[in-house]
Amino acid sequence: MAKLAKTGSRTLIRLSRPGHMPTARQFLADYFSVERPHTAHLFFSRGVIDFLLGLIIGILIGLIIAAMAT
């Protein structure tokens, strides 16, 4: 990582060089080749369930408010 080197009255910090740094092209190639989980099916199926549950709860609350108003 870093080494302290004393030269007289001054202290210098020398950073060790990393072994291998990929180029931008190598980094992007590795990044895009990584497999990522495909969760779109969970998003859509849950979205439908959430919509239907919200619709039912909304109707029930509307009926309760209508009953209280009359």
N, C-alpha and C positions, 0 to 999 in steps of 0.2 A: 504494500500500500504506500506508505510514506515513511521516509527515513529522515531523521534529524542529523544534520552534519554541521559540526561546529568548526568554523574557520576563524580563528582569532576571536574578536569580540562580537562577531556577528553569527547568528544562527540561521542556517538555510534549511528549507524543507524541500527535499527532492522526492518527486512522485515517481513511483515505478511505472513503467509502461505496461499496458495491457498486452496479453499475448497475441490475440488476433481480434481485430475489429472488422466486422463485415462491411462491405460497401452497401450503398443504398439499394442497389439492384438486388444484391444477395438477401438483404433484410426483407425487402418487399416480396421476393419470391418465397422465402420461408414463411412469411406472415400469411400470404394468401394460400399457401399449400396446407395450412393447419385445418383439420376438420373441426367444424363447429357443430354443436347439437342443433337439430332442426326442431324447433318447438312451435312452429306456426299452427300445427293442428291443435295444440293445447290452447293457444290464444283464441282461435275461432270457436272451438267448442265451449270454452269457458265464457266467451263473450255472449253466446246465445243463451246459456244458462243464466248468466247475470242479467241479461235483458228480460228474460221471462220472469225471473224472480222479482225484479224491480217493477215489472208491469203488474204482477199479482199483488205485490205490497201496495203499489199506488192505487189500484182499484179498491183494495180493502180500506185504505185510509180515506179515499174519496167517499165510500159508502158510510163509514163511521161519521165523517164530517156532515154528510147529507142527513144522516139520521139524527145527529145532534141539532142541526139547524131547523128541523121541522118539529 
